[in-house]
Amino acid sequence: MESNLLKNADADEMNQYFSEYVANLQLHMTLQARNLVPPLKQTLVDSRQQLLHQTQAHFEKLVSRQGL
C-alpha cells in the first residue's frame, strides 16, 4: 500500500514538473514569436492594445498550466 502511495506521489510530481516545463516553453515560444513579427505600425502603442497583449499572455500562461 505504501509503495502505491509513493508511486502516485512520484507520478504527481512528474506531472507537475512537465506541466510547469510546458507552460514555460509555451510562454517562451509566444514571447519569441512576438519578437520575430514586427508591428504593423511604428507609432506609440495604445494603452488598450498593450493591456490586451498583457492579458492574452497571462491567459495563455494560465491555460498552459492546466492539468494534463
C-alpha positions as CSV (number, residue, x, y, z in Angstrom):
1,M,0.0,0.0,0.0
2,E,2.8,2.4,0.9
3,S,4.6,1.8,-2.4
4,N,1.4,2.7,-4.3
5,L,1.3,6.0,-2.4
6,L,4.9,6.7,-3.3
7,K,4.3,5.8,-7.0
8,N,1.3,8.1,-7.0
9,A,3.3,10.9,-5.4
10,D,6.1,10.4,-7.9
11,A,3.6,10.5,-10.8
12,D,2.0,13.7,-9.4
13,E,5.4,15.2,-9.0
14,M,6.4,14.3,-12.6
15,N,3.1,15.7,-13.9
16,Q,3.6,18.9,-12.1
17,Y,7.2,19.1,-13.4
18,F,6.2,18.6,-17.0
19,S,3.2,20.9,-16.7
20,E,5.5,23.7,-15.5
21,Y,8.0,22.9,-18.2
22,V,5.4,23.0,-20.9
23,A,4.0,26.3,-19.5
24,N,7.4,27.9,-19.5
25,L,8.2,26.6,-23.0
26,Q,4.8,27.9,-24.4
27,L,5.4,31.3,-22.8
28,H,8.9,31.4,-24.1
29,M,7.7,30.5,-27.6
30,T,4.9,33.1,-27.5
31,L,7.3,35.8,-26.4
32,Q,9.8,34.8,-29.0
33,A,7.2,34.8,-31.8
34,R,6.1,38.3,-30.8
35,N,9.7,39.5,-31.1
36,L,10.0,38.0,-34.6
37,V,7.0,39.7,-36.1
38,P,7.4,43.5,-36.5
39,P,4.4,45.6,-35.5
40,L,2.2,46.9,-38.4
41,K,2.8,50.5,-37.4
42,Q,5.7,52.1,-35.5
43,T,3.5,54.7,-33.7
44,L,3.1,54.7,-29.9
45,V,1.3,51.6,-28.6
46,D,-2.2,52.3,-27.5
47,S,-2.6,51.5,-23.8
48,R,-5.7,49.4,-24.5
49,Q,-3.7,47.3,-27.0
50,Q,-0.8,46.9,-24.5
51,L,-3.3,45.8,-21.9
52,L,-4.8,43.3,-24.4
53,H,-1.4,41.8,-25.1
54,Q,-0.6,41.5,-21.4
55,T,-3.9,39.9,-20.7
56,Q,-3.5,37.5,-23.5
57,A,0.0,36.5,-22.4
58,H,-1.3,36.0,-18.8
59,F,-4.3,33.9,-20.0
60,E,-2.1,31.7,-22.2
61,K,0.2,31.1,-19.2
62,L,-2.7,30.1,-17.0
63,V,-4.3,27.8,-19.7
64,S,-1.0,26.1,-20.3
65,R,-0.7,25.3,-16.6
66,Q,-3.9,23.4,-16.5
67,G,-3.7,19.7,-15.7
68,L,-2.9,17.2,-18.4
